[in-house]
Amino acid sequence: MTLSSASLSIKYGLRRAHPQRIWLRHRLERLERAEPERIKNFQERRLRHLVRVAAARSPFYRAYFRESGIAPASIRTLADLSRLPLISRHELAERGDDFRTLPRRLMWSVRSSGTSGVPIECYRTITSSVFELAVLEHQWGWFGLPPNSRRVVLRGNTFATGQNGRPTTRVRGARQLLVSSYYLTPDRLDAIVDDIRHFSPDAIEGWPSSIALLAALLRDRRLRIPVRAVITSSEVMTPGQRALIEEVFGAPVVDHYGQTERVAMAGICEAGGYHIFPAYGIVELLPVAGSSERWEIVGTSLQNCGFPLFRYRTGDEVVPAAPGPCPCGRTTPLLGVVDGRVEDTFTAADGRPLPLPSTIVDDLTGLREAQIAQMRPGVFELRVVPGNGFSEARTTAHARRNLARQFGPGQELRLRVFERLPRPPSGKLKTAVVEQTKPAEPWRLRPPTIPVERRQP
Ligand SMILES: [Zn+2]
């Protein structure tokens, strides 16, 4: 997902100004130490409401109730949930619009290819986005972060060109300073450090791989930027990345688990437990075939009335959570460690590292499957399976624009059309792959030889 700083400004401004925000946080505080029975009652009340809305206004669920003969009013408890069908990512990709209960123009739309090479489009009501922010701020509060915290945000190459060559940009109203991973190079470090210190952040937020890139540059110069917390999501963090990040920023890592589909969410507490937020969604665990130790997370959104998804298979797998209550004293259930996104970093034509390269294909449309492959540094192949409304010329042009915006000029991209993308022996399709036998040399070991003018269009 990529948004301009102007649209981010509007979006965050709306969410921050929303009258329900403070009330929602109080409610979350009460619920996190409630008896299990009260949590269950809360979820069932929300579930009944969402089922009523879906049965009346979502074409997908209207058809389901009509054809199955199941009365919507008979779905009353968590146990009744099993009478609703499991929804797969493929179903969402094919029939996304059929889940909506509101016109598109009343919601925010988000596209994502995730890790599985199947692009989807989801919709969010403003209220559900306000709730999402309230949950996050609630979790940050466990670590002493105030609401409206000032955050330095590193989510890949938010911008590589078109920002007057500045490595950072402020998002007015959101109290955020965006740092593009494109500029995480030794020659730009002084400017980035000046901007961050001037901004005076409470927290660093973003993808572990991008934050680790900045942390490595800072450590090489023996620099520290102390903050209160480092907020992460979307990616698995290696123990080495965690140690480096905690050392350089002198703060705990505050990780949370969620998805573009927003059907379930969990966040780490001070004692290291991943607490499920039960007001956000219902979590079911589905046994993974061939494994007694792994479970797939199936989520039911309890907040997004505009895009109801019941029993959505996230494709994310977990191992069981540690038994017993969490030492932090919260009563909300715990989620095991999520085996989430692990993606190879790509390398641009000039040798710079490009974290989470799958974001290149996130907003492409008319595709059933998509994969971006690095053939060698700076040379990429976009592999697609056409879907409704596919145009080879438009997809190529769109992907090249994304590539230039995020990776900078000088990259090559070609498009290859498939009937079905070739699967690796594991059968699990990945959105971004590096097709090379020799691992790329780490950026830090290379001299910064790129002439500055090449990166300033
Ligand atoms: Zn805990």
Boltz pocket constraint, residues with backbone or C-beta under 6 A from the ligand:
constraints:
  - pocket:
      binder: B
      contacts: [[A, 269], [A, 270], [A, 271], [A, 272], [A, 273], [A, 275], [A, 326], [A, 327], [A, 328], [A, 329], [A, 330]]
      max_distance: 6.0
